[in-house]
Amino acid sequence: MDAVPRALERLEGFARPDVPLAPYTTYRVGGPAAVLAEPRTVEELLAVGRAAAATGLPVLVVGRGSNLLVADAGFPGIAVSLASCSGAADRIDVDGTRVTAGAAVALPVLARRTVAGGLSGLEWAVGVPGSVGGAVRMNAGGHGSDIAASLLHATVVDLRDGRRGTVPAARLGLRFRASDLADEQVVLDATFALRPGEVADGEAQLAEIVRWRREHQPGGQNAGSVFVNPVPGELPAGRLVDDLGLRGLCIGTAHVSEKHANFIQAGDGGTAADVRAVMEHVRAAVHQATGILLRSEIRLVGFADMPAEARPGVVW
């Protein structure tokens, strides 16, 4: 029996074959997952790990897909959505200035909820279209702060061996838009240490961040900033792209945003190949002109020419 039917047999009741992943990403392009699993409990999530081990299929946790570009050929493994998982639910628990949020909680929701509760420290997240789990994995950030600034610890389950435990922030290897979490290590929730704040001040800050983003960043089919700033806080990747006159550059159905040069827009009915082509054209042009090789913030999945990252994962 082939790997996919065997995986589906092991995941009966919460997995489907050949499911398009485009609706699960903010680019809204890309092909299907061989299997899409939507576990409802942590035990079903662990069953995904056992199925992957038994079949040799790779695993991809899609989250809200806000930093993901899936190839048109799709993902030849088990994609996992935690939206229905009770162990990573849309819950937010507040204990004084400590806040624990499930992996599926949207960052803007968390930002607004904490401000409404008189807490400060996550206002920056109101404009980030991701989930808590994905934000921990990539150390999401903006407006002078990031996840690492207030994260105490995260509950992580390792699909390779079923281990589940609390990992202190210091052991997650958080750095600019990255962490040491392996693909098989899934964040279930995260606990943050915040500060007391005035609700009115927090709401004003939220409004200003939303206003700034609407003025300076495009909406539509994109995944936010494409390239990591070579020198955080000093040399924005968007400036390098802009200096080369690449705003509006179009390849097929994708183009560099006219509003922000570090955003790439996908078009309706477009392809991941076109988005990737724009990314590579921009990267090559910047490298040729400046000697700087831009690193992508976007995770590329299913592209045949992308070498697998050798990431051993977090050691507890």
N, C-alpha and C positions, 0 to 999 in steps of 0.2 A: 504494500500500500504506500502511495506517495505521502510525502511529509504533510501536505496541507490537509488531506482527508483524515490523517491520523491526529493532527492537531485539533481539527473540528470535532472529532469523536471525543477527545479528552475534554474539550471545552463546550460540550453540548449544553445548550440552554442560554448561553451568553456570548456566543461568537457566530460570525457570519463570514462567508467567503466572498472574495472579489468585491470589496466595498470601496467606492471612490473616496479618496482622502481629501479631494479639493474642498468639500464643504467643511472640513475640520481644520482648515488653515485660513489665515487672513489674506493670503495671496489668491485663494480660490482657483488654483490651478493644480495640476498634477494628476497622476494616475491612481489606481486602486491598491489597497493592501490585499495581499493574498488572504489574510484573515484579519478581521477586526473583532477584538474581544472587548466587551463592556462589562467587566466584573462588578458584581453588586456588593461583594464582601471582600475582606482581606484574604480569606481562604480561597475564594475564586481567583483573586489576583495571584496568589501563590501557585494556583493550578496553572496559570499562564506560564510561570517559570518552569514548572515541571514539564509542561507540554513542549516548551522551547528546548529544554534539555533532551527530551526523548526524541524530538524530530530534527534537531539541528537548525531550526528556523530562528532567525534573529528577532529581537523584540524592539519595538519603538513605542515609547509613551508620547502621545501626541499633544496632551494638554489642550490649550486653546489655540495651538498652531500659530502663535504670533511671531515666531522666529524660525519658521520652518518652510523650506521649499522642497516639495516632493517631485521627483522626476516624472515625466509623462508616462514612463513605463511602470511607475508605481513602486511599491515597497514589497519585496519578495519574502515577507515574514509576517509576524503577528504584531499588528498595531494595537495599542491599548488606549482606550478612553476611560478616564476615571470619573466621568460625570455622574455615574450611577453608583459609585462605590461608597458604601456607608463608612468605610474606614478613612476616606478622604473627602468627606462630604462638604457641602457649602456651609460649614458651621464656623462661627466666630465666638470664642469664649474669652471673657475679660475677667481678670483677677487683679484688681488694682491697676498698676501700670503695665502689667504683663498681659499680652494678648496672644492667644493661640488660634490660628486659622487653618482650616482644612486645605489640602492641596488644590481642590477644585474652586476655591474662592477666587473671584476675579479681583485683581489688584485695585481697580477703581472703587469697587464695593468696600474693600478693606480700608482704603484711605478715607472714604466718606464716613464709614461706621466709626472708625477710631476718632476722627475729628468731632463727630456728633457726641461722642462719649467723653469729650474733654481731654483727649490725648493727642500728643504731638510726636512726630517722627516719621510718619509715613505719608505725609501730604504729597510728596513728589510722585507717589505711585498712582495718583488719580488719572494721569494721562497715559498710563502704560497698559496696553490691551492684552495682558497675559494673566495667568493664574499664579497662585502662590507657589505651587510645586515647581512650575517652570521658572519662576522668578528666582527661587533658591538655586536651582540647577545652574542658571546662567548668571547669577548675581546681577539681576536686573537693576537698573538705576536710571537716574536723570535728575536734572535741576540741582546738582551738587551733592546728591546722596545716592545710596544704593542699599540693597538688602543687607549687606555685611555691616552696615552702620548700626543696625538695631537688632539683628538676629541673635538670639540666645542659643537655640538648638533646634534641630529638626528630627522628626520621627521618620526613619528610613527603613524600608523593607528591601532586602536583597533577593531578587528572584532566582539567583543562582543556587542559594542554599537555604532559602526560607528564613534567614535571620531577620529579626525585627528589633530595632533598638533606637535609643535617643543618641544622636550624634551632636556634640557641641559644635558651635559655629567654627571654632578654631581648627577643628579637624576636617572641615569640609573643603579646605583649600580654596576658599573664595578669593577671587581676584577679578580684574576688570573683565566683566561679561563672560566669566567662566568659573568652573569649580572642578573638584576632583571626582565628582559623582560619575560612576560608570553608567552605561546605558541600562544595565540590569538593576540598578539601585533606584528605587522609586520613593520619592518624598510623599509621605502621607499627611503630614501637617508641619507647621512651623510656629515657634514661639518667639515673640519679639518683646524687647524691653523698651518701652516708650517713656515719654515724659508728660507730666501734667501740662495742659495747655488751655488757653481760653478758646471757647467754641467760636466766638465771633472772629478772632484772629485766624483760626484754622480755616474757617469757611472763606474768609477773604483770600487766604493763600491758595486754597483750592480753586477759587474762581479765577485768580490771576494765572495759575498754571494752565487751566483749561483755555482761557483767552489767548495766552501766548501760543499754545500748541495749535489752536485753530488758525491763528494768524500766520504761523511760520511753518507748519507741517501739513502735508496733504492728507485727506481722507481716502476712502476707496480701497482698492485691492493692493495693499502693500504690507510689508512686515516690519515697518519702522526703519530705523537706521540700518543700512546694509553693511557698512564697514566700521570696524573699531577705530576710534581715533588713535593715530600713531603715538601721539603724546597727549594723554588725557588731560583736558582742561587747558591745553595750550595750542595744540595743532589739530583742529577738527578735520576729519576725513572729508566732510562736505566742502570745506574751503579748497582742498586740493583738487577736488573734482570740478568745482566752480571755476577755479583759476584757469582750467584748461578749456573752459567754454563748453562743457559737456551737458549742461542743463538742456533738457528736451531731446537729447540723443535717443533715437528710436531704432529698435531692431525688431522687425516683425510686429508682434502685438504688445511689446513691453517698451518702456521708456524711462529715462531719468526724469524725475519730477521737476517741473518748472518752478515749484514752490520751495523745494529743499533738495539740494544736489546729492545728499546721501540717502535719498529714498528712490527706490525703483518701483514703478507702477506696473501692474499686470493689467491687460485689457480684458474686456468681456469676451469669453470664448477663447482666451489666449492659451499659451503653452508655457510650461516650466522651462522648456528649452530656450524660449525667447528671453525670459527673465535671466536665466543663467548666461546667455550670450551677452546681454547688456552688462551684467556683473563683470564678466571676464574682459570685455572691451574696456571698461572703466579701469579695472585693476591694471591691465597692460599699459594703458595710456599714462596713468599716474606713475607707474614704475619706470617707464621709458623717460618721462619728463623730469622726475625727481629722484629716482633711485629708491623710492619707498615702495615696498610691496604691501599693499593693504590686506589686512586680515578680515575675513567675513564675520559679522555677528550672526548671520543667517546660517542655520544648520541645513546642509544639503543632504538629502536622503534619496537613495536609489539611483544615483548617477554612477555609471560604470567606471568612470575615470577618477572617482574619488577614493583615495586609499583610506582604509579603516584607521581610526585613531587608536593608538595603543595606550589605552587608559585603564590602569588596573583597578581604579575605584578607591573609595574611601576606606581606610582601615579604622575600625572602631576601637 
